[in-house]
């Protein structure tokens, strides 16, 4: 299996050498422009890619993709507003991976035909004065078969229309007049103890898959943190690290105790790198590579509906049902606003309260008479 997760970047040529090494090049108009770094999921790759691409495309004559360069964008069009957004502090403060994801979403919308019967007229060139909430709904609904993608597209549109220049909004935010599909889940199923037992049974106690799942089970880490956790984060019986998510905008340093069971699992695996989980080549996984590998492990175990995030949700559910408080969950999972923790504690409280309420049913003792039913002969249906 290839541990590198390919991402949808245009002009990237993937080439495997006779020694099996994967190399990447920027290739435009049939010309190999430059070699790119070897790991496609690193910030080093992203910086090199966009630097080389932005340098190459203006000199690229009539390439269609050259429309994405701001020097030829028509002012006061949707594409122009997106370019203004990508220059803004709100965009540049994002992690590079988030920037790239949003850039891909915007570029896809630029190329959407306004009318499917006339592909020559695209949303990217639509004047902002004509881009009303009806057109925003069209862009959203083009992804209605995948509601999460549709809502992500709307989220990006809201950010774009929030763009300010000299402290003032460039245009009214018509995207906020459009409702999302309002999917009330993040799309990931919640792993249960039965699922975990099935996973361990399939892969075996000494497997890399079970090592990985144990780290997720007893830390609640996201994939981005599981991919980086290693012995250098160990301080006696604690893990101390800066969470990957929002590490540039809102850094969060977490301290979490090493559970005795996790301690036992870790001790059974020889550490050969700066991360506990490594590829077959002894290298740390990229974030996307590890996420894809975990999904593969779940599919192999007959659990295709589960992902790495399913373990995080399962752990939050488990500790909430064992009376962990909101503050406890927030400290462990790195949540800040209290809203997410309450999803789990509220559901756990309801289950506990319902159980306690059933135990208080009395009916002034009349209900106990029903116990005698078991001692009476079966009633006839006649």
N, C-alpha and C positions, 0 to 999 in steps of 0.2 A: 504493500500500500504506500502511496505517496503521502508523506507527512505534511507536505505543503498544500494549503488550501488555496486553489486558484481563485482569484477575484476578477470581476468584470472590468478590466481596464483596457481600453482600446490601444492599439499599436504595440502591445506587448507580445514579443515573439519568445516562445518557450523552446529551448533546444537542449536535448540530452546528449552529452558527449559519450564517446566510446567507453569511458570509464564509469558511466552511470551518473555523472554529475549534471544536475539541472542548471542551465544558464538562461538568463533573461536578457533580451535586447529590446531597445526601442526601435521599431521598424515603421517608417512612414513612406507611403507611395513607393513601396517595393525596395526602399533603401534602408539598410541597417544603419541607424544613426549612432547608437552608442550601446555599450554593454551596461546593464543595470546590476545592482547588488544581488547576491544569490538568494536572499530570503525575502520573498515577495510580501510577507506580512510584517515587515519591520518599518519603523519610521524612517530609517536610512533609505530604504527602497522608495518610500513615498516621496521623500524630498528629492531624491535623484530623478525619479520618474517625472514629477511635475516641473522640475527645473529644465530637464532635457526636452520635455514635450512643449513647454511654453516657449523655449528658445527655438525649437524647430518649426513649429506650425506657422508663425508669421511669414516665414520665407517659403512656405509650401504652396504658393500660387493658389490654385483653385480647389484645394481640398475642402470637402464639405465640413469636416470637423473643425476647420479653421474659423468657422463662424463663432466658435466658443471664445475666441480671443476678443477682448474688449475693444481693440482698436477698430474693428469693423462692425461692431454691434450698433444697430440703429438706436438712437437715444429714445428714451421714454417708451421702450417696449418691455415685454416681460423678461426677455433675455438680459436686457440692460439693467433692469431692477435686480435680477439675480447676481449680476456682476458687481453691482454696488453692495449687495449683501455680502458677497465673498470678500470684499475689501474691508468690511466693517469689523469692529472689535468683537462684536457678538459672534462672528464666524471664526475669526483668526484665533480666538481664545479657546476654541474647541480642540479636543485631541485630534491628531491628524487622521486617525481612523474614522472619526465621526465626520470630519470635513469631507473625506473622500466619499463616504456613504451619502452625505447630503448632496455633494456635487453630482454623483451619479444619478440621483433622483431628479435633480434639476435638469441635467442634460437629457434625460429620458423625456421629461415633459416638454422641453424645447422642440423635440422632434415629433411630438404628437401632432397629427393633422387636425386642424380645426374641424374640418368636415372629412370623414373617412373617404368620401367620393372624390376629394380633391387633395391628394397628399402634398401638393406643392405649397399649400398655405399651412404653415405650422404655428403652433402656439408661441414659440420663441420669438417670432416677429410680430406678434399681436400688440398693438398699441395699448398702453395701460388704461387709457380711457375706455376701451372696449372690453377689458378683462373684468367683467362684473361677477357677482356671486354665482350666476348661472353657469358661466364658463368654468369657475372654480369647481362647481359640482360635476361638470363634465369630466374634468381632469381627475377628480376623486373617483367617479364612477367607472372610469376606464379600468380601474383595478378592483371593481366590486367583487370579482370572483375570489380575490384574496383580501378580505376585509382589513387585515392588519397592514398590508402594503398600502391599501387605500387611505387608511388613517395616518400612516407614516407620511404619505404624499401630502396630505392636508396639513400635517404638523409642520412640514418643511415650508409649505406655502404661507402659513401663518408667520413663520420666522422671516421669510423673505419680505412680506408686506409690512412687517414691523420695522424695516430698515429706516434708519434716520440719517439725515445729512445736516450738518451744522446744528445738531440737537433737535431738529424738527423732522416729523414723519414726511417721507417723500410723497406717499399716497395714502388714502384711507385704507385700513386693513379690511378689505372685503372678504378675505378668507375666513375671518372670524364670524361672518354671517352664515357660514356653512357648518352644519353639524357633522361630526364624525359618525361612523357606523356604530360607535359606542359599544364596542366589544368589551365586556366587563372582566376579561381575563387576559393574561399576558400570553396566552396561547400554549403554555407549557402544562402538561399534565402533572399531577402531584404524585411522586413516588410513595409507595406504601411499603411497610415492612415485608409483606409477601413478595413484592417486586424485588426488593433487595435480596431476599433469600433465594429467589429464582436466579438472579444475576450471579450471586456467589456460587451457587450450585453449578451453574453452567461453566463459569470461567476457572473455578478452582481457587483455593485459598492463597496459593503462592503466586498468582498471576499479577501482571502489571495492571490489568483491568480492575482487580479487587483492591490493589494498593490505591489506585486513583479514586475509586468509589469510597474507600474508607476515609481518605482525606476530605472529600466532599461531605460525607456523612457526619463527621465530627468537627468540622470547622464552619460549614455553611458558605464556603468561599464560592464566588463566581468562577467561571472558567478562567477569566483573565488573571485571577489571583492564584488559582490552582496551578496554572502554567508557570508561575514565577516562584512559588513557595519552595524553599530549600533549607539546608542546614544553616545558612548564613542568617536566616530569620529567627533562629532558635535562641532564646535567652532562658536557660535552665528549663523550667516547665511551661514556658510561654512562647507563643509565636508573636513577634512584633514586626509589623510591616505597614507600608502605606498602600492602601487599596488602589488598584489600577484605575477603576472608574472615577472620572472627574479629578484625576490626580493633579492636573494642571490648573483647573478652575477652582475647585473646592477640595483641596487635599484632606484626606481623612486617614489618620494613623490609628491602627487597630492593635489591641493586645488581646490575645485569646489563649486560654489555658489549653495545654495539650492533654486531651482525654486519655486516660490509661489504656483504653482499647486501641486508640490510634498509636500510642507509644509502642504498644506491642507489635502492631502491624509494621510500623516504620523500622523497628529493630530487626524485622525478618528480611528486610531488603537492603542490600549493599548500596551505599551512596557512592555514585561515580561521577557526579556532576554538581553544579550549583543548584539544580532542581531535583526534587524527589522523583518526578515523573519525566522520563526521557524516551526518545524514539529508539528504534532498533539500532540506530547508529550512535547511541549514547549522547545525543544532542537534546537540548531542551525543546519542547514542542512550541510552535507558534500558538497563539491564542486560538485562531481559527482551526489550526491543525488538531489541537487537543479537543476542541468542541466537536469536530467531525469524527475524531477517533472514538470519543465517548458514545456518540450516537451510533456508530458502527457496533461498538460492544453491546449496546442495548439491543440492536437489531439481531445480533448473533444469539443473544439470550432469549429471543422471542418476545422482546418488549419494545417494538418499534415506535410506540407512542411516547416513549420517555426520552428526555435529553438531560444534559448536565444540570440545567436549571430545575428540572423536576426534583432532584435531590435536595436542592436548596429549599424549595417549597415544602418538600416532605419533612425536612428537619424543622422548619419553622412551625409546621403543623404539630409535629411530635412534641416539641418543647412547650408549645402553648397549651396543649392538652395535659401536659404535666405541670401546669400552673406557673410557667414562666410569665413574668410581667412584661408590659410594654417596654419598660426601661431595660430589662434584661435582653429582649429581642433586639432593641435598637443598638445596644452595646456590642452584641455579637455579630449582627448582620450589617452594621454600618449605616443603618437608616437614620435619617435626620428629622423628618417632619412628624413622625408619630402616626401618620396615616397608614403606612404599610403594616406596621406591627399590629395595629388595631384590627386589621382584616383577620389575622390569625387569633388574637386573644379574644376578640368578640365572638368568633365562631366557637372557640373552645369554651368560653363562658356560657354560651347558649346551651351547648351540649351538657355541661355540668349542671346548670340550673334546671334544665329539663329533667335530667336524671334525679336530682334532688326533689323536684316537684312531684314526680311520679311516686317517689318514696313517701310522700306526705298525703297521698290520696287516702281518704278515710271513709267517707259516706256513713259516718256515725256507726260504723261496725257492720252495716248491712252487707257490705261486700264479702265479708267472711263467710256468709251463708253459702256463697257460690262454691266454696271449697268442698261442700258436701256432694256436689254434682259428681265428682270422681268416684264416690262410693255408691252411687245409685245405679240401678240397672239401666242399660241403654234404652232411651225412649224409642218407642215404635214410631214409624213414619205414617202408620195408619191412624 
